[in-house]
Amino acid sequence: MHTDSRLSWLRLARLPGVGPVLIKRLLTHFHTPDAILTAHPSALSVVEDIGTLRANKIAANAAATQKLAEEELAKIDADGITLLTPDHPDFPPGLRNIPDPPIVLYVRGQILPSDALAIGIVGARECSMYGREQAHRFAAQLAQSGLTIVSGGARGIDTAAHNAALQVKARTLVIQGCGLRHTYPPENKALYQRIINENAGAIISELPLDTPPTADNFPTRNRIIAPLSLGILVVEANLRSGSLITARLAADDYGREVFAIPGPITSSASAGTHHLIKTAAAHLVDSPDDILANLGEAGQLLQQNQKNGGESLAADRRSTLAPPSTSVASVAKSSVAQFTATQQKILTALESADKNGEGGLTIDDILERTALPPSVIMAELTLLQIQSAIIRLPANRFAKKSV
């Protein structure tokens, strides 16, 4: 009998009639996929919004997911894909705390802990030359400062942002709206291959490998772009653009900062970004420094990194969070004589947990004890790791490093 734990998560992802929100509620109640898959309908029905009919359907279909999961797992292994599940230490922390997290993530390439310092860049597929130039300019400079560029791989603005990150030898994550056995758009095949070959990021999807790119898939993948990022930059978008969905999710559901670049007032391609600015749903930005200035203490340190040689920083971040010989580590130690108030608050919580023998804290634990926004916690944990002040433990827990 196959005992690979990935099978249980794949089976959970294939359950008909339940999506990410209900799966999260079931996991909160039952704790493990196996407990859900083997639960009696009466036990399932007590979970909020499950009810008797849905509980019976889950129980009746649970066994049928075994074969589907085994077939999918064989493809995953044959293609050299990494399957990240919520209990995996490399599952992105930003996705753990949202109401509708992906049940699994298919990853070609590698997601690094340093990718928690990221900016999402989105915009129109049918963009103008102005939009393409601004996407490239902002992405390149933000990547040089130390931010990973996250986008959806679509034509236009997304592609310009990914290419800019590669050009400055930084990192970029592509969130696909199809399975990883498809390349969408097809002309980006070489771009995606460069990301993998140069160890410059990852191609990511929550969808089964053979899922084709359909219009219904793209709005849902936006909910992954937003929480993976400290903020979202909308470069160019009309009033019906899916980028506005990403911006709304970022601000309203995930507490992220939203930024928008103004365009020519006569351009319909910029009508959406102008709407975000006029309604105060986004910060108007005309330079990458405007974005860093609105990312709190993490942004301030990144600005300092940029002044002290951001190009070497981008190269250092490609490999690991182990303290590099220059850039992030040296800047962190030289520019911050003491930990900031926010960092000290996190360190105090970790120190208290250590004294109580708790074996480290999760991001949820830190959020509860510090009342800091999740995006701030993720950024500061990354910086504290770079400064060798804390260590990351198994099960995505963090502890203060002993002196």
C-alpha positions, 0 to 999 in steps of 0.5 A: 500500500502506498504510504506517500503523504502527498497522496492524501493531500491530492485526494483532498484536492480532488474532492468534488463539491468542496473548495479551498475555504471549506477544505480549510474549515475541515482541516481546522476541525479534523487536523489531517487530510486522512481524518477528513477522508475517513470521517463519517458523514455525521462528523463531517456535517457539523463543520460550518457550511458542510451540512448533511448533503455535502457531508454525504457527498464527501464520504461517498466520493472519498474512496474514488479519489485514490486512483486519481491521486495515484495517477497524478502523483506518478505524473508529478514524479515523472515530470520532476515537479515538487508538490508542496502541501500545507504541512511542508516546511517550504509551503509559502507562509503568506498562503497559510493565513488566508481564508482560501489557501491552495490545498496543494502547490505544484512547483517547477523550480524552487521557492526560497525563504527569501521570496517572502520579500516580494512585490506582485506586479500585474497589468494589462495583457494588451499593454502600451509601450509606455506600460511595458517600459514602466513594468520593466523599469519598476521590476528591474529596480525593485528586484535589484533592491532585493525583492522577488518579482511575483506575477502571472506570466501573462502577455504584456505587463506580467511578461515584462516584469518577469523578464526584467527580474531575469535581466538583473539576475534576480528572482521571479515567481510565475503563478500559472492559471493552468497545470504545469504540463501546459505553457501559457502563453506558449511564447513564454516557454523560453522565459520559463525555462530560463527561470528554471535553468538559471535557478532564478525562481519557480513556475507555480500552480495549484491546478492538476498538471493537465489542466488547460488554461481557461478563463475561469482559472485566472481570477482564482490564481490572483488570490495566490499572487496577492498574499505571496507579496508584500504589496501589489503594483498595478502598472497599466489596466483598463476598468475591466482588467483582472488586475483590479481583482488582484488589487482588491484582494490584496487590499481588502482580503489580505491587508497588502499595500496597493500601488498604481502607476499613472498613465496618460489621462486620455489612455483607456489602458490606464483607466483602471489604474486612475480609478484606483488612485482617484478612489484612494484604493492605491498609492500613486507611485512614479518611482520604485522608491515610492514603493519601498518607502511604503513597505515599512522597516523592510522597505527602508532596509531594502532602500539601504541595500540598493544604495550599498550595491543592490546588484550583488544583493540580487545575486546573493538572494538567488541561492540561500538565506545563509548569511552572504559575505556582502550585501544583505548581511553586511548592510543589515549589520552596518546600517542597523545598530540595534533591532527595530521596534518591530523586530524587537517585538517579534524577538520578545515573543520568540524569547518568551516562547523559548523560556516556556519550552514551546519549541518556536512559534508559527506565523499565526502564533507571532501574529496573535502575540504581536498584533502585527500585520501578516505581511510585516511579520513575513518581511521581518522574519526574513530580515531577522533570518538574514541577520542570523538573529532567528532560525527556522525550525521544522513545521514552519516554526521560528525561534530566536537563535541562541548566542 
